[in-house]
Amino acid sequence: MIAEKSPPLVLIDVQGVGYEVDVPMSTFYNLPGLGEKVTLLVHQVVREDANLLYGFLTAEERATFREVVKISGIGPRTALSILSGLSVSDLAGAVTRQEGARLQKVPGIGKKTAERLLLELKGKLGAELPGVGASVATDAQADIVQALMALGYNEKDAAAALKKLPPDVGVSEGIKLALKSLG
């Protein structure tokens, strides 16, 4: 049962024992109200000075969290920040397309950390996580989106325009068609 909610911390009452669980914002926003039952998938970190719990609503989020914390220099707090700033499918897509700039938009992620994440996570996200591979665009589609963003369109508009294009369209033709649909 949820006893208290204070982002990113949730106090879970389990038969009279309270557990403080840190959750990414994606999980926090989808939690039920106070006093309601909830089931969280938990990752426990045991340190000399603390026993820390990190909770997730989906197995995909927890699996991604575990992959991210395996990377040297990336701790649980940074991993939570990444999952709060990007959905699992967005992170997998950014890694597949090697979009370091996308990762740098997450607070606390600089250029070097983004490059390390892209290098270490390449081939590890998407293939093992169900439902993620389907959202990853082809190289041509990624190039079209990047071109539209370079022209000043936001990512949401670029993605919407991409959905209207034929799946096998080339980059230059795709950009022209996308610009027509956006214009």
C-alpha positions as CSV (number, residue, x, y, z in Angstrom):
1,M,0.0,0.0,0.0
2,I,1.3,3.5,-0.8
3,A,1.7,5.4,2.5
4,E,3.5,8.5,1.1
5,K,4.6,10.0,-2.2
6,S,7.3,12.6,-2.5
7,P,9.2,12.5,-5.8
8,P,11.3,10.4,-6.4
9,L,10.6,8.7,-3.1
10,V,7.6,6.5,-2.3
11,L,6.9,5.0,1.1
12,I,5.4,1.6,0.7
13,D,3.6,0.0,3.7
14,V,4.0,-3.8,3.6
15,Q,2.0,-5.3,6.5
16,G,3.0,-2.5,8.9
17,V,6.6,-2.2,7.8
18,G,7.4,1.0,5.8
19,Y,9.9,0.7,2.9
20,E,11.3,3.8,1.2
21,V,11.7,3.1,-2.5
22,D,13.2,5.5,-5.1
23,V,11.4,5.4,-8.4
24,P,11.9,7.0,-11.8
25,M,9.4,9.7,-12.7
26,S,7.9,7.5,-15.3
27,T,6.9,5.1,-12.6
28,F,5.9,7.8,-10.1
29,Y,3.4,9.4,-12.5
30,N,1.7,6.0,-13.0
31,L,1.4,5.1,-9.3
32,P,-2.1,4.8,-7.8
33,G,-3.2,7.2,-5.1
34,L,-2.3,7.1,-1.4
35,G,-3.7,4.1,0.5
36,E,-4.1,2.1,-2.6
37,K,-2.3,-1.2,-3.3
38,V,0.7,-1.3,-5.7
39,T,3.1,-3.9,-6.9
40,L,6.6,-2.7,-7.6
41,L,9.5,-4.6,-9.1
42,V,12.4,-3.8,-6.8
43,H,16.2,-3.6,-7.3
44,Q,18.1,-3.6,-4.0
45,V,21.5,-2.0,-3.6
46,V,23.4,-2.9,-0.4
47,R,26.2,-0.6,0.6
48,E,28.2,-0.3,3.8
49,D,26.1,2.6,5.1
50,A,22.7,1.9,3.5
51,N,20.2,-0.6,2.0
52,L,18.6,1.1,-0.9
53,L,15.5,0.1,-2.9
54,Y,14.7,1.2,-6.4
55,G,11.2,0.4,-7.7
56,F,9.7,0.0,-11.1
57,L,6.2,-0.7,-12.5
58,T,7.5,-2.7,-15.5
59,A,10.1,-5.4,-16.0
60,E,11.5,-3.5,-19.0
61,E,12.3,-0.4,-16.8
62,R,14.0,-2.6,-14.2
63,A,16.0,-4.5,-16.8
64,T,17.1,-1.2,-18.4
65,F,18.0,0.2,-15.0
66,R,20.2,-2.9,-14.3
67,E,22.0,-2.5,-17.6
68,V,22.7,1.2,-17.0
69,V,24.1,0.7,-13.5
70,K,26.5,-1.9,-14.8
71,I,28.3,0.9,-16.6
72,S,31.4,2.2,-14.9
73,G,30.8,5.6,-13.4
74,I,27.0,5.4,-13.6
75,G,25.3,4.9,-10.3
76,P,21.7,4.2,-9.4
77,R,20.8,7.9,-9.0
78,T,22.0,8.7,-12.5
79,A,20.2,5.6,-13.9
80,L,17.0,6.9,-12.3
81,S,17.6,10.3,-13.8
82,I,18.0,8.7,-17.2
83,L,14.8,6.7,-16.9
84,S,13.0,9.8,-15.6
85,G,14.1,11.7,-18.7
86,L,13.6,9.1,-21.3
87,S,11.3,6.1,-21.7
88,V,12.8,2.7,-22.2
89,S,12.0,2.7,-25.9
90,D,13.3,6.3,-26.3
91,L,16.6,5.3,-24.6
92,A,16.9,2.2,-26.8
93,G,16.2,4.2,-29.9
94,A,18.8,6.8,-28.9
95,V,21.4,4.1,-28.3
96,T,20.6,2.3,-31.6
97,R,20.8,5.6,-33.5
98,Q,23.8,6.8,-31.5
99,E,22.1,10.0,-30.5
100,G,24.4,11.4,-27.8
101,A,22.6,14.8,-27.9
102,R,19.4,13.2,-26.9
103,L,21.0,11.7,-23.8
104,Q,22.7,15.0,-22.9
105,K,19.2,16.5,-22.5
106,V,18.9,14.4,-19.3
107,P,20.0,16.4,-16.2
108,G,23.4,15.2,-15.0
109,I,24.4,13.6,-18.3
110,G,27.3,15.4,-20.1
111,K,29.0,14.7,-23.4
112,K,31.5,12.1,-22.0
113,T,28.8,10.2,-20.0
114,A,26.5,10.2,-23.0
115,E,29.3,8.8,-25.2
116,R,30.0,6.1,-22.6
117,L,26.3,5.2,-22.4
118,L,26.1,4.9,-26.2
119,L,29.2,2.7,-26.3
120,E,28.4,0.4,-23.4
121,L,24.6,0.0,-24.1
122,K,25.0,-0.6,-27.9
123,G,23.5,-4.0,-28.7
124,K,22.3,-4.5,-25.1
125,L,19.0,-2.5,-25.3
126,G,16.2,-3.3,-27.6
127,A,17.2,-6.9,-28.4
128,E,16.6,-8.2,-24.9
129,L,13.7,-5.9,-24.0
130,P,10.3,-6.9,-25.3
131,G,8.5,-4.3,-27.4
132,V,11.5,-2.0,-27.7
133,G,12.9,-3.3,-31.0
134,A,9.7,-2.4,-32.8
135,S,10.0,1.3,-32.0
136,V,13.6,1.6,-33.3
137,A,13.7,3.4,-36.7
138,T,15.9,2.5,-39.7
139,D,19.0,4.5,-40.5
140,A,17.1,6.4,-43.2
141,Q,14.3,7.2,-40.8
142,A,16.8,8.4,-38.2
143,D,18.5,10.6,-40.8
144,I,15.2,12.1,-41.8
145,V,14.2,12.9,-38.2
146,Q,17.7,14.5,-37.6
147,A,17.4,16.6,-40.7
148,L,14.0,17.9,-39.7
149,M,15.2,18.7,-36.2
150,A,18.2,20.5,-37.7
151,L,15.7,22.6,-39.7
152,G,14.0,23.7,-36.4
153,Y,11.2,21.2,-36.0
154,N,10.7,19.6,-32.7
155,E,11.1,15.8,-32.2
156,K,7.3,15.2,-31.8
157,D,6.5,16.9,-35.1
158,A,9.4,15.1,-36.9
159,A,8.2,11.8,-35.6
160,A,4.6,12.5,-36.7
161,A,5.8,13.4,-40.2
162,L,7.9,10.3,-40.3
163,K,4.8,8.1,-39.6
164,K,3.1,9.5,-42.7
165,L,6.0,8.4,-45.0
166,P,6.3,5.1,-46.8
167,P,8.5,2.6,-44.8
168,D,11.1,2.1,-47.6
169,V,11.5,5.8,-48.5
170,G,15.0,7.2,-49.2
171,V,16.5,10.0,-47.1
172,S,16.3,12.9,-49.6
173,E,12.8,11.9,-50.8
174,G,11.7,11.3,-47.2
175,I,12.8,14.8,-46.2
176,K,11.0,16.4,-49.1
177,L,7.8,14.5,-48.3
178,A,8.1,15.2,-44.6
179,L,8.5,18.9,-45.2
180,K,5.4,18.9,-47.4
181,S,3.4,17.2,-44.7
182,L,4.7,19.7,-42.1
183,G,4.2,22.7,-44.3
